[in-house]
Structure formats: C-alpha cells, structure tokens
C-alpha cells in the first residue's frame, strides 16, 4: 500500500501539479482503495506541511510548495496565477489579491480565509472546524483574539444573527454551532456532534462515548464561552448555547425558567432549568426561601422530574422524587471546568446530561420511589447504570486513601472512569464490565501515527515495565483502530458480583498504583 505522501504526490500530478486542499482531499480519496479514517483530512494536511519548507512544521523531504493560503503545488511545478476553488457546481476563480468590496484590507483577508475554509471543508462545517481550517490556511502567527475575530466575522456577515451589519450576507446558520455558505445546500439537518447525541438514546442504552467526541463538545462550549462575559447582557445567550451544544432545545417559560427537550424532536420536556443571574445569591431567592424549593414547585407544575439550577458559572442538577427525597449533583466551578477544559470532570457532567436525555419523562415527580424500592426501572435507567454509579463511588472513596491519581474524578454511570497521565493523549482508566474489570493506560491524542509511536516506545521497555508492575500486561496495539492501550485484566468477577465488590475494588486500586509506577518514568520521556 502506498504511503500518504506518495498518494498526495500522485493526487497533485492528477490535478495538474497544483490544487486546493479540498481538491487534494477528494483526489486522495479516489486514489486510496482502503476505507479512510475520520481524520484523513488532518493527516493529509500534516503530511503536506511536514514535507514543505514553506511551512513551520517542515521536517521531511521538501516535496510541496505553498502557492497561497490553502493552495499547494509540487515543488517543481510552475505557479498558476489563479485556480478554481468552487464548491459543487458553483465554481469561481479565486485570486488571492481579490478583496471583499466594502471591507478594509485586514477584514477582507479574514473573510477570504473563512470562505476558503468553508470550501475546503465542503461548504458546511462546525464553528470549531472552520476555526481550525482558517488557522491552517493562514499558516502565520495569529493574534491572541483570532478565534473571536473568526466568530465575529461570521456573525457580522450572516442575517441569521443579531450582529449582522447589513452588508454582505455570506453565511447561513444550519443549526447550533453549524454554519454553511449562503446559498449552499445543507448536507445535514444537524451537525455531526448533535446527530451523535440524538443517536445515544437509552441502552439500547447509553453506549460508551469516545473521549475525542466528548472533548470536541467541551471545546465547542469553551469557544462560545470565550466570547461572553458574565457581566454582559448577552450572558444568558451563552447559557442557552451551553444546552444547545449538549443537544437540547430550549423553551422559555419565564425570565427565570425554560424547559429542555431533545433537539429536533417533539418529545416531552426532559428537564426544567432555573436561571440565576451571575452575582445573585445562588442558594436563596430571599432569606428562608431556597432556589431549590422554587425549582421543585416549577418541576411539579410542569410534571418534570429533573431540575437544573445554573448561572452559567455553577451547575446544580437535581432529580426530584419528592420534596424531601432528591438526588443532587453539584459542580460549583462549572466555569472553571469549561475555561480550563477539564475533560475528566466534564465527562461526568456530560454523562449526567446523557442520562437525562434517555429518561422517558412519563412519570410524575412523586411516582419514582416505590419503583426504585421494587427494583424496577426508573424511567429508562437500567440496573447496571445504578450499579456502576455505586461501584465507582465506592472505588473512588477507597482509592483516595491510597493514591491521588483519580482524586478529582467523580463517579458516573459509564463503564469506565479516567484520569490524565500527565501527558496529552494519555489516560489511566478503570474499566468494569459485568464479568471482569481492568486498569489500563489508554493512548489516543487523535493522531494514529502518534498513538502507535507512543505504544511502540513503551513496548520497547516491556520487560522493565512488567518487572516493575510485577505481572505480565496485555499489550494491545489495536492496528485497526486509532487508539492503543496497555492493560491488566482482572477476571472471575465483575459488576454483577456485588458481594465481591470490595475485593475487586481493592485489586483494581492496587493494580492501578502499580501500573502508574511502572509507566511513570517512561511517560515522562514522551514528547
């Protein structure tokens, strides 16, 4: 099988020696016979930049020459003055010297690059992908506010926003966080992140999410947060957008209250949200009257079992059974989780919202306690989700007395919990299944080559690592997948064996301590 670089060279030859990134992507797609990974566009861009002395990422043979932003040629190919960068059947000749009429020079450059980014991405993309593509196109040191500049330029040139300046209506909002060129036919009703969320209905039941999917959702929320300030009148728009990105539609009931439903579907509301303005007392409306009481009666009135209290900085989620019997999850530093992109903690927040989505919403506030006592399903909550939540809660409490590794992790309903290993792309995971469990170092930075390189680096020290660990480990390159892992499996009992949890949890914690100790010095040498 030819390498990526060989296929890129062949693609450029097929295209006459010079082409846009979008054209190169499509031509490579035709050349390669095997299924392409989801990250194939990033892989192509990375190979081009690595093999071009015109790029700051140059580190290989100098095969490619940068003609202009988003346009590349073979190093020995003569430059073409202008080339076709059309989308679909609406082709046009795009020359870098062309500017947008009515805009100053610096602004026109950003607009041109945003349009080019859309074309490279097929005409429709998420705000996050547009920003990354513009970053790739510009290929120069960007100002600190570059994300905000891109965001504002899109909003200034879209009649779908309140910021539209009434000049050129260039962009159309498809759905929350998803944009397209005005006049471009939408290829999907929702962006890929929203579609994935809509597919993850209960069990059928809450299938495990990849860290990459959840990280992308967190990054999108962070991007919206960057443009808003708690003191601004538009802060409430950020709060609404937070729920939209998580896949909920919002329906305002009053200045304080709104309900959450599944986006794109006419379902019974899943939760009711009470909005507290930043700076207001988050605990009490007035002395002696708590917001939680207000939220409880609002939930009862609307016959909804889930209440959410937030000011955008803090988040409290309450499952009401009755006024005295409730379950509360509270993140007092939600804003810190978002701004610092704390993926481990956000995973827990995300899983709770994912569970709310799967809740059937048919029962009344008072109608659940008897069901739970009888061991029946509460809404769409499967028994194993209850077991997982309890299992992880017990394990994490025990682990805190022996290691700080997962001290900041909260229990969830998934079959794994994760803590960072000190390097981006590496995580120490606990995993439990019905019949067994494991500890593992999970390797995934989103780059297949990096993942496999790191795995092989560890594998070279296999004897030393296993000597420190004290037992053989299971080395899984996973050649057909992007990620790799090094794990230790504990067999014989698992989540279903509740009477043996104590022994299983102790074994898992002990194995995790030994795994971290065995790998720590080798993790430190990873670039």
N, C-alpha and C positions, 0 to 999 in steps of 0.2 A: 504494500500500500504506500502511495506517495505521501510525503510529508506535507504539512500545511504550507510551508514556504514554496515547495515545488508546485503545489496546486495554485497558489496565488500568482506565481510567475506565469503559469500556463493560462490562468484566467486573464491576466493583463495582455498576454500575447493574443488571446482570442478576441480581446476588446480593442485591439489596435495599439497596445502599448501604453495607454493612458485611460483612466476611468475614475468615476466617483467611487466612494466606498460602497454606496448602495449597489452599484453595478458589479463591483468586485464580489460583494457578498453573494449576489444572485448567480454569478458565473461559477464561483467556487462550489456553490450548492449544486449546480448542474454537473460539475466535474467529479465531485466525490460521490462514490457509489453507496457507501455505508451511511446509516442514519446519523444525522448531525446532532451534537449535544445542544442543549438550550443556550449555551454560552458561545456558540460558534462565531458570532459576530465579534465578540470581545477577543476571541482567540485570533481571528484574522487581523484585527487592528493591532493587537500586541505583536504579532509576527512582523507586520509591515514596519512598525515603529522600531522594533528591535534590529531590523535589517536596513535601516535608513540613517545615514549620517546627518540628515536634516532633522532628526528627532533627538530630544534629550534622553530618550530611552535606548539609544543606539548601543548595541553590544555584540553585534554579529557581522557577517559579511554584508557589504554595502550594495544591496540589490535594488533598492527602491529610492525614488526621488520624489520629494513633495513639490507639486506644481503650485498648489494653493491650498487653502484650508478645505479639507475634505476631498481633495483630488490628488491622486498618486499616479506615478508612471514608473516604468522600468528605468533604471539608472542611465542606460544608454539610449533612451528614446527621446526624440526631439519634443520640445514643449509645444502644446497646442494652445492657441490663444483663448478659445472658449469651447465648452463642451456641453452636451445635452445632459441635463440633470433633472429631466421631467419625472413626474410621478404618474404612473398609469398611462393614460392616453393624453394627458395634458402636459406635453413636453414644452420646454422653453430653453433658449440658450442663456446660460448664466455666466456672466463675466464678472470677475472679482472687483473690477473698477466701477461697476454699476452701483449706484446708491439708491436708497428709497427716497422718492420725492417727498419734500416737505419735512425731512428729518435732518438734524445736524449730523456731521460726519461720524462721530463716535456712536451715536444712537443707531445710525443706519448699518454700521458694521455689526452690531449685536443682532439687529433684526435679520440681516442677511444670514448670519450664522445660525439663528434659530430656525429660519426657513430651511436652510441647508440640512440642519439636524433632523427636522421633520421628514425631509425627503430621504435622507439616509436611513431613517427608521421606518420607511414605508408609508409616511403620510399621517400616521396616528401613533401616539405614544403617551406614556405616563409622564408627568412633570419631572419625575426623578430621572427617567431615561433621557428626556430632552436635555436636562442639565448636564448629564454625563456625556452626551453626544456633542453638545456645544463645547464642553471642556476639551474633548478630543479634537474637535475641529480647529479650535483656536491655537492649541499647541504652544501657548506662550504663558508667561506668569500672569495669573489672573488677579484682579483686585479682590480685597477681602470680601466685598459685598457682591461677588459675581453671581451667586445663586439668586440674590434678591433682584439684581439687575435683570436676569433672565425672566424671573417670575413677573416683575413689573412690566416688562416689555410685552409679554404675552397678554397680560391683563389690560394694558393700555391699548392694545390693538385687537380687542375682542368685544363685540357688542353684547356678549353673554355675561359681562361683568359690570359692576358699578364703577370701575375705574376707567372704562372706555372713554377715550378722549375725542371720539367722533371723527377721527381722520381715516386711516386705513383699517378696515375690518378684516384682519388677516387670519385670525384663529377662531376655532369653534370649540366650545366645551362639550365633550361627549358625555361624560359622567364625572363623578367626583375624582379629581386628580388626573383625568384622562383628557387629552386635547388632540385636535386634528387641524389641518389646514382648512380654512374656509372654502367650501366647495368640494372638499374631499369626501367621498362616500365612506361612512363609518364601517369598519370591518367587524365591529362587535358592539353590542349594546353596552357592555361593561368592560372595564379594564381587566387584565388577567388576574390581578390581586383580588378584585371584587368577585370575579367568577369563581375563583378557588374557594373563597369564603362561602359563597352560596351553595357550593357543592358539598361542603363539610357539614351536612346535617347529621343528626344523631345516628350513631353506630351503623348502625349500619355503618356506626356510631363514632363520631369524633376520631377519624383516623389520624395517626401521628403526623404532625407538620414538620417540615424540614426547618432547620434553624435559618437557612437562607430566606425562605418565604417570610418568616416572622421578622427577620432583620430588615427586609425590604419594607415591610409595613411600618416598622418603627422609624426607619429612615425617612419615609414619606411624611409621617407625623412631625418629625423633627424639622423637616423643611418648612412645613406650614407654621410651626412654632417660631421659627427664625424671623418670620415677617410680622409677627404680632407682639404686642406688649400688654401686660396685664392692666395697665392704666389707660389703654386706648379704648375708644368707644366700640371698636371692632373686635374686641377680645372674645365676645360671645360667638362671633363667626368662627373663630378658631376652635372653640368648644364643640360647636356643631360639626365642624370638619373632622375633629377627632373621631366622632362616632361614625361619620360617613366613611372615613378611611377603613374603619373596622367592619364596614359592610352593612351599617344600619341606615335606614331612612329616619328622618325626624319629623315629628308633627307637633307644632307648638300648641299648647293648650292655654297658656297664660304667659305673662312675663317671666314667671319662675319655672313653669312646668312644660315638659314636652315628653311625648312617648317615642319609643324606639321600635321600629318594625324591621323586617327583613327587606333590604333594598331590592327593588324590582319585583316585589311580590305583595299581594294583598292578603296579609296574614293578620291574625290577632296580634296586637302590640305585645312585645316581649318584655319591656321594662318601661318604667316611668322615671324621668330624670328631673331632679330639682336643682336649679342653677342658683348658686350663691355668688354674689359679686365679689371679686377679689378685694380684700380689705375688710369685708364684713365678718362678723363672728361666725365661724364655721360650725359651731356647736349649737348655738341658741339663736332663735329669731328674736326673742325678748327674754329677759331673765325668767327662768322657770318653764319656758316653752322651747323644746328642742326641735331642730330641723327634722330629726328622725321621726318624731311624732307627726309633724306636718306631712312628711313623705308617706308615712304609714296610712294616714287617712286618705291621702290622694290615691295611693295604690288601691286601697279598699274601694274607693268610689269608682275607679276605672276597672276594677276587677283584674288587677295585675299583681303578680307575686314578687316581682323584682323591682327594687327601688335603688336609684343611683343618685348620690349627692356629690356634687363637684363644683369647684370654682375654676377649673382648668389647671389649678396648681396642686390640688389634692383630689383624691378619689375614694369614695366610700360606696361599696356595693352591698346591699342588704337583701337577703332572701327572707321575706316575711312569711311566717307560718301563722302566727297571730301576734298581737301587740307585745306580748311578753316572751314569746318564743321565736327567736330570729337568729339568723346566721349572718355575721358581718365580716367582710373583707375590707381592709383599710390600707391605703397607700398614702401616707401623709406627704410624701415627696414625689408625687407623680411628675411634677415639672422637672425635677432632677433626673428621674428615670428617662424622660424624653430628651432633655437637653444634653445629657451625658451619654445617651444611647446605651443604657444599661440593659443589655439583651436578656440576661438571665432573669432579672426581676420582671421585665416586660413580658417574657414568655408566660409567667404566671398570670399577669393581668389579661393577656390575650386569651389564655385557656379559659379563664372565667367568662369572658365575653362569648367565647365559642360555645361554652356550655349553655349560656343564656339563649343563644340562637337555637339550640336544639330543644329547648324547653317547650312543651306543647301549648302552654298558656290557656288550657281549658279549665283548670281548677280554680277555685276561689281562694282568697288569702287564708281562710280558716281551714281549708279542706285537706291539708297535707299530713299533719302529724300522725293521724291514725294510719294512713298508708305506710308511712315510714316505719311505724311500730310493727306493722304486719309484714314488713319486708317486701312490700310491693314496690313497683317503680314509681318514683315521684316525677311526674311528667315523663320525660324521655331519659331520665337518669338511670343508667344501667348499674347493676350492683357492683360491678368491678370498678366503676368510677368512684363510688363511695369507698371501696376497699383501698384503691390507690391513694386517695386523699388521706385516709387514716394511716396507711402504711408509710407514706412519705413523711407525714407529720411525726410519727414515732421515730423513724430512722434519723431525721434531721435533728431532733432533740438529743438523741444519743450521740450523734456524730459531733455535735458542738462541744461535748466534753472531751473529745479526743483530737480533733483537728479543726482548723479554721477554714478549710477549703470550701465547704458548702454553707458556711455560717450565715451568709446573706441571702441564701436561696429559700424561697417559700414553697410549701407543699402544693402540688397541683393534682389534676385528675388524669394527666397523661401517664404513659408507662415509663417515662424517663424524666430525670432532672439533671441539670447541667451546671457546671461552674467553669469559668475560664481557667486555662492552664498557664496564663501569664504571657501568651503569645497569640496574636490574632490568628484565628483559624484552628486553634487547638482547644478542646474542651474535655474535662474529666466528667464522665457521665455515669450515673447509676441507672440501670435498666431493670425492670421487673416484669416478668410475664406470669401467666397462670401456673406454669410448671417449673420454671427456673428463673435465674436472675444473673446479672453480670455487672462488672465495672469495666470501664473502657476509656481509652484516650481516643477521641473522635477527631479526625483530621479533615477539615473542609474549610478552605478560605474562598471557595468559589472558583478556583483555578485548578483544573485537573492536573496539569504538569507540576504545579507547586505541591499539591497534595501527595502525588506519587513520589516526588523527590524527597519530601519530608519523611514519608513512610520508609523509603529505602535507606535514608540516613539512620533512622532508628534500627532498621533491620541489620545494618552493618555491625551494630553493637548488641545484637540479640543475646549472645552468651553472657555478656556483662550485665545487661538489663535483667535477664531471667535469674542470674545469680543473686542480684540484689533483691529482686522480688521474692525469690525463694521457691518458685514453681514455674513450670512451662507456661507460656502465654499463647494465645491464639492470634496469629499474625494474619490479618485479612487485608490484602491489597485491594480487593474488590475491583478487579480490572475493568468490569463492565459498568462501573458506577464512578461518579466524580469523586466521592469521598473514600477514605480508607480508615481502618481502625486497628488498634491493638487492644485485645480484651482478655478478661478472665471470667469464665462462666462457672457459676455455682449451680449444680444440678441436684435433682432429687426432690426439691420442694420449691414452691413459689407463692404467688399471691393467693391462691386458693387454700393454702395450708396455714390458716390464721393461727392455729395453735402452735405453729413452729416459727412464727414471725421473729420472735426475739432472737433465736439462734441464727436465722437467715440474715437479719439486720446486722448482727454483730460480725458475721462473716463478711458481709459486704463492706462494712466500715473498715474492718481490718485489711481487706484486700485493696480498698481504695487508698489507704495510707501507704501500703507497700508499693502500689502502682505509682503513686506520685513520687515516692522516694526513689524508685528505680529509674524513672524517666526525667526527673527534675534537671539533673546536670546536662543531659542531652538536649532537653528543650531549650536551655539557655544558649546553646550554640547555633540554634536555628535562626536564620536571617529573616 
